[in-house]
């Protein structure tokens, strides 16, 4: 059995469907079974559980041998680092003594030791905790999620303006979460032959700038869309005005700065998805798509569920 944490999000739902298509049994954990109704109709087993309930989570981990781990993003009005550490260690504790032999974990570009930089630190901590375990560990560090632009759709449609925390010409590796899901399914299906951790870097077909994203919206909407750059000194204020706690605003501003300062040209050996920013935005804009806008994007490694 393959157990999927975060199975109703962009990544997890695609991953689950890919496994089901290959006749591989899937259990999806969720707090809200209604969100998994379509996946259930496709053949997935649904396990209702609160991720903070370590004992119940452990019982689920006793039913399978492979786990896809996506530490859920905390709600932005909380102290997001503290909340994500709580969920992380609930998962880690539940893994101990379970039947899981292989973990495929969603991490992020720029993961690093330290404090004050949100998911960059929390997900690095996750990587290190998994490496300590006597299981096969596969870490997928992904680039900036294209789904972070979902929350801007309404404003872009009505005002023709795309806000950006980055300079309009700043080239950034981006990736469609659905592509990550397809790749994660491939990794899940690889037999676990060793206990050493495998690290993959995954991004889209090329680097994109905020101007490229605005152009993609312009084409999809048939109207001019321009970038409005948010000055660095306004980052925290902007996050707070969108409902982020003081702690979360500081954390996300620090993550934004770290991404801005990283040299994305040094990385080699990346695996690339096929979805372009034009493809992604066109699907986002199309009425047939069921994307949900939810305010400001949360981070490069949030899977909105």
N, C-alpha and C positions, 0 to 999 in steps of 0.2 A: 504494500500500500504506500502511496505517495501522499504526504500530508502537506497542505499548502496554507501557510499563514499569510493573510492579506489576499485571500483568493478572490475577493470581489472587486479589487482595484484594477487599474489599467493593466498592470503587469500580471498579477495573479490570475485574472480571468482569462487572459490570453494563454498563459502557461497551462492552466487547467484544461482549456479546450484543446490545446495541442496534445496533451497527454491522453485525453479521452479519445481523440481521433486515432491515436496509436493503440487503442484498447488497453491502456494502462489505468488501473484503478486509482481514483483520486478521492481524498477526503479534504474538504474545505472547512477551515475553522472561521467562525464569524459570530459576532454578538447579535446580528440581525439576520435570521434565516431568510426573511423576505428578499433581502438583497441578493441572495444566492439562488433564487427560484429558477432562473433560466439555466444556470449551471446544473442544478438538480435535475431539471428536465432532460439534460443532455447525458445524465448518468453519474454525476458526481454525488458522493455521499456528503452530507452536511453535518458538521459537529458544532453545536451552539456552545460557546464558551467565552467567558470574560478572560482576556489575556492576563489580567492581574491574579486570576485564580490558578495559582501554580499547581496545586494538587490535581485539579480537573484537567489542566493542560498536560500534565504528566501522564494521566490515564489515556489521553488521546495519543500521545507519543508512544505508548506501549502497543498501539494497534498498527504501526507502520515501521518501515525501515529507511525511508527517505523523506527528507523535510526540505521544503523551500521556506526560507526564513526572511521575512521582511518585517523589521521592527517598525510598528506603526507610528506615523508622525503624531506628535502630541498636538492638541488643540492650541492655537496660537495665543489664546488669552491666559494660558497657564505658564508656569516656568517650564518651558519645553524640554530643556536639558534634564531637569530632575525627573520629569514624567517619562521621558524616553529611556532614561537609565532604569527606572522602575520596571518598565515593560521588558527591557532587555534582560535584566537579571531574573525576572520571572521566567522568561523563556530558557535562559541558560540553566537555571535550577531545575526546570522541568525536564530538560534534556538528560540530566545526570541520572544514570540507572535506567534509562529508557531503552527501547529497542531500535532507536535510530542509529543507522550505520553510516549514513551519508547526509550532509547538509549542503545545500546550495543557498548562499546568502547574498542578499542585495546590499551592496555597499556603494560608495561614491568616489568619484574622482576627488583627489585632494584630501582623502582621509589621512589623519595625522595625529600623533600623540599631543597631549596638552589639554588646556581648558579654555573656555571662552569663545570657542568657534563652533558651537552647536553640533550638528550632525557630523561635521568633519572629525570631531573628537569622539562622539558617542559611537559612531560606526567603526572607527579605528579600534575602540575599546571592544566592540563586538568581535571584530576580526581576531584580536588577541585572545579573547576568552574561548573562541571556537578552536583556535590553534592548540590550546592546552588539552583538548579532549581527544580521546582515543577513537576518533571517527574520521572518515574521509571528509575533508572540508574543501568546498569550491566557492571562492569569493568572486562576485561579479561587481567590479567597480564601474559604475556607469557615469556618463557625462550628464550635463544639465538637461533635465527632462523638458521636452517640448510641451508637455502638458502643463507646465508652469504658466503658459500663456492662456490656458483655458479661462482663467478668472478675469482676463482682460477683454473677453469677447464683447460683452455688452457695451462697455465704454468705447471700444474701437468702432463698433457699429454706429453708435449714436453720435460720437464726437470726432471720429476720424483720427484719434490720437492714441499712440501706443506708449505708455509710460515705460521707462527703462532705468534701472539702477546702474547700468553700464553705458559707457560712451557709445554713440550711435554706430561707430565704425569698429567697435571692439569685437574681434573674431573669437568665438567661443565654441568648443565642441558641444554639440547637442545631440539628443537621441530621442526617438519615439518610444514611450514605455511599452507599446505593443511589440516592438522589435526586441526589447529586452526579454519580454515574456516568451517569445519564440525561441530565443537563444537559451534562456534558462531551461526550457523544456528539453532542448538538446543535451544540455549538461546533466539534467536530472536522469536522462536515459543512458548515460555512459556508465558502464559497470565500475564499481568502486574497487580499484586494484591496489590502492596504496593509501597510507594514512597521511602523507605529506599534503599540505595545503596547496591547492591550485589557485592562481590569481589571474583573472581575466580583466582586461580593460575594454569596455564596450562603448561605442559612440556611433553617430550617424555617418552618412556618406561623406560629409565635409564639414568644415567650420562655418558657422553662420554669425552674422552681426545683427544687432537690433534693426539696422536698416533693412537687412535681408528679410527679417520677420515682418516688418512693416510692409515691404514690397509684396510679400506673400499674402498678407491681409488685403492689400490694395487689389491684387488680381482676383482673389476669391470674392471680394465684396463689390468689385466694380466701382470703387471710389478711392480717392487719395487718402492714404493713411500715413501719418508722419510720426516720427519718434520724438517724445518729450523726455529729455534726460533729467533725472532727479539728482540734484547735487549731493555730494557725499555728506555735507553737513545737515542735510534734510532726511537722510536715510532713516534714522531712528524715529524721528517725528512722523514720517510717512507710515512706517509700520505701526506705530502707536495709534495713529488716527484711523487705521484700518482694524483696530480691535486687538492688536498684539499687546501682551503684558510688557512691562518695562524690561523684564529679564529676556523675554523672547525678542523684543525689538533690538536689544543690544547684541544678542546672539546672532540674529539673522543679518544685522549690519556687519558683524565681524566675519561671517561666512561670505558675504558679498565681497568684502574687501579682499579676503583670502583668494577667492576665485579671480578677482581682478588682477591680483599680483602674481598669480601662478603663471609659469611659462608653459603654455600648452603645446609648444612646438618640440619639446624635449622628449615627449612620450613616444615610444615606438612599439610595434607589435600589437596595435589595437585591432580588435575585431569590429567590423562595421555592419550596422543595420542598413537596410535599403530605403527606408522612408525618408524622403527629403522634407525640408520645412514647408515647401509648397504643398506636398502631399498631405502633410499633417494639418496645416491650416485649412486647406480645402475641405478635408473631412470634418474639421471642427465647425466650419461655417455652414456646411450642408445641413439642411433641415432634417435629413434622415438620421443624422448622427445624434447620439444621446449624451453628448458631453454636458457637464454641469459647471456653470460658473460659480465660483465661491470666493470672490474678492481677490485680494492679492495672492500671487503664487506663494506657496509655503517655502519651498527650497528646492535645490537641484536633486534631492533624493527623497521627495515626498511622493507616496503613491496615494492619490486622493481616492478614498473609498466612500 
